[in-house]
């Protein structure tokens, strides 16, 4: 299998990370798309950002949240950690 990026875990973990707290937030009508600030930790420097960014672009819409990305160590097996602050869903009117 030819990979677009060197680490297959980065795209899948980037897709999964917002779903975990998103399930809790959905009960109050808030989605990841309502985020006003997103923090990301990556463990993979060489192509991790590009792999994460490809997926991230599909998770948010304009106006895009402020974003901070850092490279740091995470527990074994994790390549991506995402946290977000939401002011409500952009499309639902919930704040």
Buried (B, 14 or more C-beta within 10 A) or exposed (E): EEEEBEBEBBBBBBBBBBEEBBEEBEEEEBBBBBBBEBBBBBBBEEBBBEBBBBBBEEBBEEEEBEBEBEEEEEEEEBBBBBBBEBEBBBEEEBE
